[in-house]
Amino acid sequence: MPHENIHNEENLGKVYDWKLMKKVLRYILPYKKLFVLATVFLLLSSALQLLVPYFFKLGIDKYIDDKTIPDDSRISGVMYLAIIIVAVLFIKTICEYGHVIVTQIMGQRAMLILRTQTFEHLNKLSLSYFDKNPVGRLVTRVTNDVEAINEMFSTILVASLKDILMFFGSIVVLLMLDWRLALISFSLLPVFLIVAMIFKKKVRRVFRDIRKYLARLNAMLTEDISGVKIIQAFRQEKRRREDYYKTNLNYYNAGIKQLVVFGIFRPLIDVITSVSTALVIVFAGISIMHSTMSIGTLVAFLLYIGYMFGPVVNMTQRFNIIQSSMAAAERIFNLLNEKPEIQENISTAGSHSESKGLVEFENVTFGYTEETDVLKNVSFKIEPGKSVAIVGPTGAGKTSIINLICRFYDTNSGIVKLDNSDVKNWKFEDLRKHVAIVLQDAFVFSRNVADNITLGDENISNEKLMHAAKMVQADSFINKLNDGFDEIMAERGATLSAGQRQLICFARALAHDPKVLILDEATSNVDPATESLIQNAIETLMKGRTSIIIAHRLNTIKKVDEIIVLDNGQILERGSHEKLFAQKGIYYNLCLMQYGKEIESETVTT
């Protein structure tokens, strides 16, 4: 069952939410001058466009239709008006260009801030949030959703505002030209709006289906690409292709429905517009025959009717963009409203520039959900410089201990201490500066080797970097790369072997010189030959540091000062390898199950 924190991609929300819009507009407040400039350009371009039909009216009535004026004067008058119209249209084009450019610059700057803020906020959220939300959706928040809001800027601020001005401006001018004829042209406007509302409801339903099936297509595609090895290994290509085709067909059918809705709406609008135009021509024609209206007024009327109906059509057809942008804005602000579950206590967090490496658990109970406890009343103490291995079956709670030491999560009860101080009283930066982790799944960033080791820490000199790589014997393969330490890694270090990726992670831990070293099954992905290369380096790395090892290999476990046996979230046995093995209890059975061949080999050697 999806977690409640996972945002529903199919939820449409409100068509237009003013509260959301105010939040979006808040990002352009720093650019008030640009907004004023864009507004000036918009007003000028709209006013100039509304002037054009009037010039046509003037030209027809004063020069073309007026036979009392000499032909030369009529021709020169028409030419003069033509020049004025061209000049007006030229200035209008410049104003429209200025409005678009200024608005786009303002929108791009606002989106730069929003995109950066969203990225920074994601990095501050607790790990529990990422446990509950798919990575693909979170990436979409920073990319697609921000771009959707940017599209709303360009659509609403650039086009819709002008449409609104043109709509009401045309109504005012029509009433000024002839209020009786204007009322006749308005007679079908309610019908027009009713049709637009029906279209909006229909297209909303269709648009919801399109977005739903598109989200499913993307999810299937992401999952299948990630699991392509399993699909090929288990010969699932045909079944996955059939499943994808079904969803793709649903997406296609939804797209066809959208085309049908638009295909009915546009001709229907054209019919209503044509009927309104016909009514104006009929009544205007009668007025012209009775000499109560000029032909120029009729021509201007027809142009202004187009100005009046056009914006309504445009805004209706932009409904799906507005709907998508509002949904994107809602998802982004839901994300920005998320508070990290794990927060620094500013009032108690002190400065800890140095650490001895004393780690202590006092009656710690912890669970990732309220229903299940992963650790149950766990207590132990690791003296500075000592090494402890934590062993146990899968799900015993070994990794949870690491998560609590780094304060990726907080305990349900009990206290986790570093140097006799509750980790909740440590600043995140100080706490994690003194703790280094080497995980089973070695993560390599898409940057050069040197940056993967230093992680951009300017305090790590080039000499220290080289020394760390040499200590874990990673320098031998790094120097064979085309650009050595400057070699750019592929995504997740895809061009390196599992052992090489792990060596880089060991070098990373050594370069940051922590007081507490955590190895989480760190040698499980390393082949025996590579492990023999780094075993001495691990021992060197552990000297003078408090070391916590979730062990996979028996030769690593044997050399620690103490072994803690966890099962079902409880400590069942503690002691050295020899002591626990001699007891022939849980640890002895675990060794037989997991390290049977190694034990047998040791026995034969002995």
Buried (B, 14 or more C-beta within 10 A) or exposed (E): EEEEEEBEBEEBBEEEBEEBBEBBBEBBEEBEEBBEBBBBBBBBBBBBBBBBBBBBBBBBBBBBEBEEEEEEEBEEBBEEBEEBBEEBBEEBEBBBEBBBEBBBBBBEBBBEBBBEBBEEBBEEBBBBBEEEBBEBBBEBBBEBBBBBBBBBBBBBBBBBBBBBBBBEBBBEBBBEBBEEBBEBBBEBBEEBEEBBEBBBEBBBEBBBBBBBBBBBBBBBBBBBEEBEEEBEEEEBEEEBEEEBEEBBEBBEEBBEBBEEBBEBBBEBBEEBBEBBBEBBBEBBEEBBEEEEBBBBBBBBBBBBBBBBBBBBBBBBBBBBBBBBBBBBBBBBBEBBEBEEEBEBEEEEBEEBEEBBBBBBBBEBBBBBEEEEBBBBBBEBEBBBBBBBBBBBBEEBBBBBBBBBBBBBBBBBEBBBBBBEBBBBBBBBEBBBBBBBBBBBEBEBBEEBBBBBBBEEBEEBEEEBBBBBBBBBBBBEBBEEBEEEBEBBBEEBBEBBBBBBBBBBBBBBBBBBBBBBBBBBBBBBBBEEEBBEBBBEBBEEBBEEBBBBBBBBBBBBBBBBEBBBBBBBBBBBBBBEBEEBBEEEBBBBEBBEEBBEEBBEEEEEEE
